[in-house]
Amino acid sequence: MLQLYYWPTPNGHKITIYLKEAELPFELLPVDIGKGEQFAPAFLRIAPNNRIPALVDTAPISGKEPLSLFESGAILEYLADRTGRFLATVGSAERYQTMQWLFWQMAGLGPMAGQNHHFSGYAPEKIPYAITRYQNETARLYNVLDHQLSQHAYVSGGDYTIADMAIYPWIVPHERQNQDLNHFPHLKRWFNLIAARPAVQAAYALGNTIQQPAEMTAEAKRILFGTPPPTAPAKGPQEPM
């Protein structure tokens, strides 16, 4: 059984997209990050970085004791290896083409768009330099992706893969990032292609079943961007990813 610790954020959506695409049964375990549930000791034993998503496979491919994983990219790679779907085999050029774009998202698009969200929407003080800095870097990354997609139907150059699943949820909030997809025609074509996939729609519909406040409360902002509870590991301000 796969147990997914989840909240409907871009990184959370990555994993539900994969699970829906691969038609894998799973148990959804919401972790309300606005209430600080990511700092619960039981969750920290699975995800010591106090972030969602996290995954527990009670019957892992190793055939041994249950396996717990955190970091959405690692979870996607594991699920792809578990099923043999949406990622080419070890040693193939196609696998490494996919993995480089997965790492590009994890190291570039996600963190930069996350800072874009924070300084544009959440920060109590609007700092023009920070807002401009992260909006411009987001635009640069969109241009990189647009160029890649001008040459290929899908991100890694072949078929639909975990790279597409990882990147798409970070493009969904493009308006919050002050990005106009009409300026990136190849990216827009790909975005609409992914959005039309039934599994992607099912993943987002699942996320919509989780009730959230219309606006982030002051207490949620304190939890996400301020000082964590004294029992939790030290952390800096974070974007709810």
C-alpha positions in Angstrom: 0.0 0.0 0.0 1.2 3.5 -0.9 0.5 6.2 1.8 0.8 9.7 0.5 1.2 12.5 3.0 -0.1 15.4 1.1 -1.4 19.0 0.9 -2.7 20.5 -2.4 0.4 22.5 -3.3 2.5 22.3 -6.5 4.8 19.7 -5.0 1.8 17.8 -3.7 0.1 17.8 -7.0 3.2 16.2 -8.7 2.7 13.0 -6.8 -1.1 12.7 -7.2 -0.6 13.3 -11.0 1.8 10.3 -11.1 -0.4 8.1 -9.0 -3.5 8.9 -11.2 -1.5 8.5 -14.4 -0.2 5.1 -13.3 -3.6 4.1 -11.8 -1.9 3.1 -8.5 -4.1 2.6 -5.5 -3.0 4.8 -2.6 -4.2 6.2 0.8 -4.3 10.0 0.9 -3.2 11.4 4.3 -3.6 15.2 4.4 -1.1 17.2 6.3 -2.4 20.7 7.0 0.6 22.8 6.7 -1.3 25.9 7.8 -2.0 24.3 11.1 1.6 23.1 11.6 0.9 19.4 11.2 4.2 19.1 9.3 6.0 19.5 12.6 4.3 16.5 14.3 6.9 14.0 15.5 5.2 11.2 13.6 5.5 13.1 10.4 9.0 14.2 11.0 10.1 10.6 11.3 9.0 10.2 7.7 9.9 13.7 6.4 12.7 15.3 8.6 12.7 18.4 6.4 9.1 19.1 7.6 7.7 19.5 4.0 5.1 17.7 2.0 4.8 15.5 0.1 6.1 12.3 1.7 5.4 8.7 0.7 5.4 5.4 2.6 5.4 2.2 0.6 4.4 -0.6 2.9 5.4 -3.2 0.2 8.4 -1.6 -1.5 10.2 -2.9 -4.6 13.1 -4.1 -2.4 10.7 -6.6 -0.8 11.9 -5.6 2.7 10.4 -3.4 5.4 8.3 -0.3 4.6 10.1 2.4 2.8 9.5 6.1 3.5 10.6 8.9 1.2 10.5 12.7 1.2 11.4 15.2 -1.6 9.0 15.1 -4.5 11.6 14.4 -7.1 12.9 11.3 -5.3 9.3 10.1 -4.9 8.6 10.5 -8.6 11.8 8.6 -9.5 10.9 5.8 -7.1 7.4 5.5 -8.4 8.6 5.4 -11.9 11.1 2.7 -11.1 8.4 0.8 -9.1 6.0 0.8 -12.1 8.4 1.0 -15.1 6.4 3.9 -16.4 7.1 7.5 -17.4 10.9 7.1 -17.0 13.3 5.2 -19.2 15.5 2.5 -17.9 18.7 3.0 -16.0 21.7 3.6 -18.3 19.6 5.0 -21.2 20.2 8.4 -22.6 16.4 9.1 -22.4 16.5 8.6 -18.6 19.2 11.2 -18.1 17.4 13.6 -20.4 14.4 13.3 -18.2 16.3 13.5 -15.0 18.1 16.7 -16.0 14.8 18.4 -16.4 13.5 17.0 -13.2 16.5 18.4 -11.4 16.0 21.7 -13.3 12.6 22.0 -11.8 13.7 21.0 -8.3 16.7 23.3 -8.2 15.5 26.2 -10.4 11.8 26.6 -11.3 10.4 25.5 -8.0 12.6 27.6 -5.7 12.5 30.7 -7.9 8.7 30.5 -8.4 8.3 29.9 -4.7 10.3 33.0 -3.8 8.2 34.8 -6.4 5.0 33.7 -4.7 6.4 34.7 -1.3 7.6 38.2 -2.0 4.8 39.1 -4.4 1.9 37.7 -2.3 2.9 36.7 1.3 5.7 39.0 2.5 4.4 41.6 5.0 6.7 44.2 3.4 6.6 44.6 -0.4 10.3 44.9 -1.4 10.5 46.0 -5.0 14.0 44.6 -5.5 13.0 41.1 -4.3 9.7 41.1 -6.3 11.5 42.2 -9.5 14.4 39.8 -8.9 12.2 36.7 -8.6 9.7 37.7 -11.3 12.6 38.2 -13.7 14.2 34.9 -12.8 10.9 33.1 -13.2 10.5 34.7 -16.7 14.1 33.6 -17.6 13.2 30.0 -16.6 9.9 30.2 -18.6 12.0 31.2 -21.6 14.3 28.2 -21.1 11.3 25.9 -21.0 9.7 27.6 -24.0 12.8 27.1 -26.1 13.0 23.4 -25.2 9.3 23.0 -26.0 9.8 24.8 -29.4 11.7 21.6 -30.4 9.9 18.9 -28.6 6.3 17.9 -27.7 7.2 17.1 -24.1 9.8 18.5 -21.9 12.6 15.9 -21.9 12.5 15.5 -25.7 10.7 12.2 -26.0 7.4 10.9 -24.5 5.5 12.3 -21.5 7.5 11.7 -18.4 7.9 12.5 -14.7 9.6 15.8 -15.9 6.4 17.0 -17.3 4.5 16.0 -14.1 7.0 17.9 -12.0 7.0 21.1 -14.0 3.4 21.5 -14.8 2.1 22.2 -11.3 4.6 25.1 -11.0 3.2 26.6 -14.2 -0.4 26.4 -13.1 0.0 29.5 -10.8 1.6 31.6 -13.7 -0.6 34.6 -13.0 0.5 34.7 -9.4 4.1 34.7 -10.8 3.2 37.7 -13.1 3.8 35.6 -16.2 1.7 35.8 -19.3 1.7 32.5 -21.2 0.9 34.3 -24.4 4.6 35.5 -24.3 5.7 31.8 -24.3 3.7 30.2 -27.1 5.4 26.8 -27.0 5.1 26.6 -23.3 1.4 27.5 -23.6 0.8 24.8 -26.1 2.4 22.2 -23.8 0.6 23.6 -20.8 -2.8 23.1 -22.5 -1.8 19.6 -23.6 -0.9 18.6 -20.0 -4.0 20.3 -18.6 -6.3 18.2 -20.8 -5.0 14.9 -19.6 -7.7 13.1 -17.6 -5.2 12.0 -14.9 -4.1 15.5 -14.4 -7.6 16.7 -14.1 -8.4 13.9 -11.6 -5.3 14.8 -9.5 -6.5 18.5 -9.2 -10.0 17.4 -8.5 -8.7 15.3 -5.6 -6.9 18.3 -4.3 -10.1 20.4 -4.5 -11.8 18.0 -2.1 -9.6 19.3 0.7 -11.1 22.3 2.3 -8.8 25.3 2.8 -9.4 28.9 4.0 -10.2 31.4 1.3 -7.2 33.4 2.5 -4.2 32.4 4.5 -4.7 33.3 8.2 -2.2 35.3 10.2 -1.5 32.1 12.3 -0.9 30.1 9.1 1.6 32.7 8.0 3.3 32.6 11.4 3.6 28.8 11.1 4.8 28.8 7.5 7.1 31.9 7.5 7.9 32.6 11.1 9.3 30.7 14.0 8.5 27.0 14.3 7.2 25.3 17.5 10.0 24.7 20.0 9.9 20.9 19.4 10.4 21.3 15.7 13.8 21.4 13.9 14.9 24.9 13.1 14.0 26.2 9.7 13.8 29.4 7.8 10.8 31.0 6.1 9.3 28.7 3.5 6.9 28.9 0.6 4.0 26.4 1.1 5.1 23.9 -1.5 
